[in-house]
Amino acid sequence: MPDSMTAKKSFSAKDLESLRPGLIDPWRGEGDARAHRPSPPELSGPDHLVFASQQEQLDTALARRASLIVAHQKLRAPEQVPAGVRVFKSPHVGLAMAAVLPFFDDKLSRFGPRGERHASCVVHPTARVAADVTIGPFAVIGEQAVVEAGCFIGAHVVIEKGARVGAGSILHPQCFIGGDCELGRECEIHPHATVGSDGFGFAQDADFRHHKLPQLGRVVLGDRVEIGANVAIDRAAFTETRIGAGSKIDNLAHIAHNCEIGENAVTAAGFMVAGSSKIGRNFMAGGAAVIADHIHITDDVMLAGRSAVTVDVPEKGAYGGYPLVPMKDHLRILSSLPHLVSLRKQMARVLKHLGLHKEEQ
């Protein structure tokens, strides 16, 4: 992983050749072409780096003479390419992008020089903060908190008492890490996310007045977890709300108290899961999918966007809709919906002809 504080100003054909042999290999063209920035094919030109997963993208990049092109190996590349153009092949363009683009990413420069602590930040005397941690304006690190080496703490971040932030993590401005919560190594928390808010627990008396149940647990994130902007993850009532290593939660999501999400989950924006549900490894959810409380979902399950899960899912596979059905059935239902009005009219005519029903006007 490159140091984003020193992002490259340019990337050469020689850099690509040596970066990931087998993932990115020379294909067409000669010489050491050089690109200063990545761009989509339709906006590319000399001095640009382009990734092409479709034939049209490759053709466009060649026509616009992009300096460096990484194309899927199944595409058709001409034997001769314009002068100053180098084409590389890859079996997986997405992974190639993940390998190359970090070299152009200078977002950490927004946090200031490595190891700098802004004069307005507040660090409790008992907190343990590694010497190379960068801390932005008005950030607060509480009593007995631990921030390990190589972290970047943005402006107005709050890390409460007893919380731990693993090495190499990035906390963007105005996020909140609640007391005693734990982040693994290389986590990234985006602006306005909350890790460790109180779980939603109340008891009602005879007059239906609500009495708060203190939430005494915590949140634990595994290594390399990424939490999007405006996500709320509630602490457990007594134990832990957990999100497994490598999981990625998109913006505007909610993870309720006592939930467990396995390793390598990926959920699109608007995902919500109610309390005490358990989700296995390699889970995928489309936008605005929701899961009821106390649900168990096995490993390797995929949910379509706007699905609702109200029963356990014991078998791996793709599902969608509400009530939840296998994906193939969900797609059939969706394709049938536009025809319901005409089908209803046809059925009314049949019933009228048989004398069984008066057609509605």
Secondary structure by P-SEA (a helix, b strand, c coil): ccccccccccccaaaaaacccccccccccccccccccccccccccccbbbbbccaaaaaaaaaacccbbbbcccccccccccccbbbbbbccaaaaaaacccccccccccccccccccccccccccccccccbbbccbbbbcccbbbccbbbbccbbbbccbbbbccbbbbccbbbbcccbbbccbbbbccccccccccbbbbbccccbbbbcccccbbbbccbbbbccbbbbbbccccccccccbbbbccbbbbcccbbbccbbbbccbbbbccbbbbbcbbbbccbbbbccbbbbccbbbbcccbbbcccccccccccccccccaaaaaaaaaaccaaaaaaaaaaaaaaaaccccccc
